[in-house]
Amino acid sequence: MEFLLLLLFLLALTAGSALGITVDSRDSADWKPTEEGRRWRSRPC
């Protein structure tokens, strides 16, 4: 029974992804800004 619930959950995630109703929860807080594809580096004050 647990296997069927897991399978149903994974199928629901797959269907949501295919329909485009999922959301990326990453907030990009750890991503560094880029300028024309190059990583921006902060300079010390």
GUSE-505331 format. One record per residue: residue in three letters; residue number from 0; x, y, z of N, C-alpha, C, O, CB in turn. Coordinates in Angstrom, 2 decimals, always signed. Glycine has a CB too. Example, Ala and Ser with C-alpha at 12.3 -4.5 7.8 and 13.67 -1.06 7.14 Angstrom:
! GUSE-505331
[ALA,0,[+13.19,-5.69,+7.80],[+12.30,-4.50,+7.80],[+13.20,-3.30,+7.80],[+14.24,-3.32,+8.46],[+11.31,-4.47,+9.05]]
[SER,1,[+12.85,-2.25,+7.08],[+13.67,-1.06,+7.14],[+12.90,+0.03,+7.87],[+13.41,+1.14,+8.04],[+14.08,-0.60,+5.72]]
This chain:
! GUSE-505331
[MET,0,[+0.82,-1.19,+0.00],[+0.00,+0.00,+0.00],[+0.87,+1.26,+0.00],[+0.57,+2.23,-0.70],[-0.93,-0.01,+1.21]]
[GLU,1,[+1.95,+1.24,+0.79],[+2.83,+2.41,+0.82],[+3.47,+2.65,-0.54],[+3.66,+3.78,-0.97],[+3.91,+2.23,+1.89]]
[PHE,2,[+3.79,+1.54,-1.21],[+4.39,+1.67,-2.54],[+3.42,+2.34,-3.50],[+3.84,+3.16,-4.32],[+4.80,+0.29,-3.08]]
[LEU,3,[+2.15,+2.01,-3.42],[+1.16,+2.61,-4.30],[+1.00,+4.11,-4.01],[+0.83,+4.90,-4.94],[-0.19,+1.90,-4.15]]
[LEU,4,[+1.05,+4.50,-2.75],[+0.97,+5.91,-2.41],[+2.18,+6.68,-2.92],[+2.04,+7.80,-3.42],[+0.84,+6.08,-0.90]]
[LEU,5,[+3.35,+6.09,-2.79],[+4.56,+6.72,-3.31],[+4.48,+6.86,-4.82],[+4.82,+7.91,-5.38],[+5.81,+5.90,-2.91]]
[LEU,6,[+4.04,+5.82,-5.47],[+3.89,+5.86,-6.93],[+2.88,+6.92,-7.36],[+3.12,+7.63,-8.33],[+3.47,+4.48,-7.45]]
[LEU,7,[+1.78,+7.02,-6.65],[+0.77,+8.03,-6.97],[+1.34,+9.44,-6.77],[+1.08,+10.33,-7.58],[-0.49,+7.83,-6.10]]
[PHE,8,[+2.09,+9.64,-5.71],[+2.72,+10.92,-5.46],[+3.70,+11.30,-6.57],[+3.70,+12.43,-7.05],[+3.44,+10.90,-4.11]]
[LEU,9,[+4.53,+10.34,-6.97],[+5.49,+10.60,-8.05],[+4.79,+10.87,-9.37],[+5.24,+11.71,-10.15],[+6.45,+9.43,-8.20]]
[LEU,10,[+3.72,+10.17,-9.63],[+2.94,+10.42,-10.85],[+2.31,+11.81,-10.82],[+2.26,+12.49,-11.85],[+1.85,+9.35,-11.03]]
[ALA,11,[+1.83,+12.24,-9.66],[+1.26,+13.58,-9.54],[+2.33,+14.65,-9.79],[+2.05,+15.65,-10.45],[+0.62,+13.77,-8.16]]
[LEU,12,[+3.54,+14.44,-9.26],[+4.62,+15.39,-9.51],[+5.00,+15.43,-10.98],[+5.25,+16.50,-11.54],[+5.84,+15.02,-8.67]]
[THR,13,[+5.04,+14.27,-11.60],[+5.37,+14.20,-13.02],[+4.31,+14.91,-13.86],[+4.64,+15.65,-14.79],[+5.50,+12.74,-13.47]]
[ALA,14,[+3.06,+14.68,-13.54],[+1.97,+15.34,-14.27],[+2.02,+16.85,-14.07],[+1.83,+17.60,-15.02],[+0.61,+14.78,-13.83]]
[GLY,15,[+2.26,+17.29,-12.85],[+2.36,+18.72,-12.59],[+3.51,+19.36,-13.34],[+3.39,+20.47,-13.85],[+2.52,+18.97,-11.11]]
[SER,16,[+4.62,+18.66,-13.40],[+5.77,+19.17,-14.13],[+5.48,+19.24,-15.63],[+5.85,+20.22,-16.29],[+6.99,+18.28,-13.88]]
[ALA,17,[+4.83,+18.23,-16.15],[+4.51,+18.21,-17.58],[+3.53,+19.31,-17.95],[+3.59,+19.85,-19.05],[+3.95,+16.85,-17.98]]
[LEU,18,[+2.62,+19.64,-17.04],[+1.63,+20.68,-17.30],[+2.14,+22.08,-16.97],[+1.47,+23.07,-17.28],[+0.37,+20.40,-16.50]]
[GLY,19,[+3.30,+22.16,-16.37],[+3.89,+23.46,-16.06],[+3.30,+24.14,-14.85],[+3.33,+25.36,-14.75],[+3.75,+24.35,-17.23]]
[ILE,20,[+2.75,+23.37,-13.91],[+2.13,+23.99,-12.73],[+3.01,+23.85,-11.50],[+2.55,+24.14,-10.39],[+0.78,+23.37,-12.47]]
[THR,21,[+4.25,+23.43,-11.66],[+5.17,+23.35,-10.53],[+5.94,+24.66,-10.43],[+6.01,+25.40,-11.41],[+6.15,+22.14,-10.67]]
[VAL,22,[+6.50,+24.95,-9.28],[+7.20,+26.20,-9.03],[+8.60,+25.90,-8.53],[+8.79,+25.00,-7.71],[+6.43,+27.07,-8.01]]
[ASP,23,[+9.57,+26.64,-9.01],[+10.94,+26.52,-8.53],[+11.03,+27.25,-7.20],[+10.82,+28.46,-7.14],[+11.96,+27.10,-9.56]]
[SER,24,[+11.35,+26.54,-6.14],[+11.37,+27.14,-4.80],[+12.70,+27.78,-4.45],[+12.83,+28.38,-3.38],[+11.03,+26.10,-3.78]]
[ARG,25,[+13.68,+27.67,-5.32],[+14.97,+28.29,-5.03],[+14.83,+29.81,-5.14],[+14.23,+30.31,-6.09],[+16.08,+27.76,-5.99]]
[ASP,26,[+15.38,+30.53,-4.20],[+15.27,+31.98,-4.23],[+16.52,+32.65,-4.76],[+16.61,+33.88,-4.77],[+14.95,+32.51,-2.86]]
[SER,27,[+17.47,+31.89,-5.18],[+18.73,+32.35,-5.77],[+19.55,+33.20,-4.80],[+20.37,+34.01,-5.24],[+18.46,+33.15,-7.03]]
[ALA,28,[+19.35,+33.04,-3.50],[+20.09,+33.83,-2.52],[+21.57,+33.49,-2.56],[+22.40,+34.35,-2.24],[+19.55,+33.59,-1.12]]
[ASP,29,[+21.92,+32.29,-2.95],[+23.33,+31.91,-2.97],[+23.94,+32.01,-4.36],[+25.10,+31.63,-4.56],[+23.49,+30.51,-2.44]]
[TRP,30,[+23.19,+32.49,-5.33],[+23.71,+32.65,-6.67],[+24.39,+34.00,-6.80],[+23.85,+35.01,-6.35],[+22.59,+32.49,-7.73]]
[LYS,31,[+25.57,+34.02,-7.40],[+26.26,+35.28,-7.60],[+25.75,+35.93,-8.88],[+25.45,+35.25,-9.86],[+27.79,+35.06,-7.66]]
[PRO,32,[+25.66,+37.26,-8.88],[+25.25,+37.96,-10.10],[+26.27,+37.77,-11.22],[+27.45,+37.53,-10.96],[+25.06,+39.45,-9.81]]
[THR,33,[+25.82,+37.88,-12.45],[+26.72,+37.75,-13.59],[+26.59,+38.97,-14.49],[+25.54,+39.62,-14.53],[+26.42,+36.47,-14.38]]
[GLU,34,[+27.65,+39.27,-15.18],[+27.65,+40.31,-16.20],[+28.09,+39.66,-17.50],[+29.25,+39.26,-17.64],[+28.59,+41.52,-15.81]]
[GLU,35,[+27.17,+39.55,-18.43],[+27.43,+38.93,-19.73],[+27.99,+37.51,-19.57],[+28.89,+37.11,-20.30],[+28.40,+39.79,-20.55]]
[GLY,36,[+27.45,+36.77,-18.60],[+27.86,+35.39,-18.40],[+29.05,+35.20,-17.49],[+29.37,+34.06,-17.13],[+28.15,+34.80,-19.68]]
[ARG,37,[+29.70,+36.28,-17.10],[+30.85,+36.18,-16.20],[+30.39,+36.48,-14.78],[+29.60,+37.40,-14.56],[+31.99,+37.13,-16.63]]
[ARG,38,[+30.91,+35.72,-13.82],[+30.53,+35.93,-12.42],[+31.06,+37.26,-11.91],[+32.21,+37.63,-12.15],[+31.04,+34.79,-11.54]]
[TRP,39,[+30.19,+37.95,-11.21],[+30.55,+39.22,-10.60],[+31.24,+38.94,-9.28],[+30.77,+38.13,-8.48],[+29.31,+40.12,-10.39]]
[ARG,40,[+32.36,+39.61,-9.03],[+33.08,+39.41,-7.78],[+33.09,+40.72,-7.01],[+33.44,+41.77,-7.55],[+34.52,+38.90,-8.03]]
[SER,41,[+32.71,+40.64,-5.75],[+32.73,+41.84,-4.93],[+34.15,+42.18,-4.55],[+34.99,+41.30,-4.35],[+31.87,+41.66,-3.67]]
[ARG,42,[+34.41,+43.45,-4.45],[+35.76,+43.91,-4.08],[+35.74,+44.37,-2.64],[+34.74,+44.95,-2.20],[+36.25,+45.07,-5.00]]
[PRO,43,[+36.80,+44.12,-1.88],[+36.84,+44.60,-0.50],[+36.85,+46.11,-0.44],[+37.38,+46.76,-1.35],[+38.06,+44.06,+0.22]]
[CYS,44,[+36.28,+46.67,+0.58],[+36.20,+48.13,+0.73],[+37.53,+48.73,+1.09],[+37.64,+49.94,+1.25],[+35.18,+48.50,+1.79]]
